[in-house]
Amino acid sequence: MTIHQDGLLALRLRPDGTGRTAVVRRRQRFPLRTTVAMYPDARDRAMAFVYVQNPTGGVFAGDRLRIEIAAEANARVHLTSQSATKLCRSDTGESGTSELRVALGDGAYLEHVPDPLIPHAGSRYRQRTEAELGRGAAFVATETLAPGRLGERFEYGEVELRTTVRRRGRELCVDALRLDRGLGARAGVLGPHTWLATLLAVSPDRDGEALAARLDAALAAEPGVLAAAGVLPHGCGATVRVLAGDARHARRALHRAWAETRDEYLGLPLPPLRK
């Protein structure tokens, strides 16, 4: 018998009396959970680092996992996963689904930088991210998709990723990606490459064209990848795609794009990474 998980992690964060962002409300239901926020970045003591934990280590067919983050005005949040997420085989044709819903108050900043997705043979997975931005808010999201485990590369059934960002209910941009083995995922989309990474940076009150140009120039100097950046509709931000032949080059290029974005939005370098 297959047991489906209906996981939930709902957090509200706001700056405390010292300006440090704190978790003020939490709801969690297995298999999703988190512990206390951490503050490892000596250059930015205000930013809360939140590690989403899933003791199963993966997403199974029929799972419904939902994360809801409400970051109030001027909150600063780094959201990440505990480790790579395995997308497990579906023997029924049913997909596992993950949803991330983010609401950012005025002046809030949230960066979502999870570890890679690793699709197993026969897996089916759908991911939806929705972000609502207040005035002066910024949302940065990355994703890295591996080709699969050794010996079963590109043997997954389907991976579908969709991110929608709005402000005051008005759609700013949509980033959608679907890789389907039946449609020739590797030959049609990735060519000779095996790893795919994405960065989306959205802040309508900043210069998206300048950020896109900066990212594109930085990525042009990265070895071992095919990468580019472009401006989002209405100049509300920038998007990056990276194709690489291995995990090391994909990670390096994605971190370069993240570093440039952080410098543009926060005037800060990358934080110390605990993983």
Helices and strands as residue ranges (DSSP letters): E 6-15, E 21-29, E 48-52, E 58-59, E 64-71, E 76-81, E 85-87, E 96-104, E 109-112, E 117-119, E 124-133, E 138-145, E 158-167, E 170-180, G 181-183, H 185-185, I 186-190, E 195-202, H 208-220, E 225-231, G 233-235, E 237-244, H 247-266
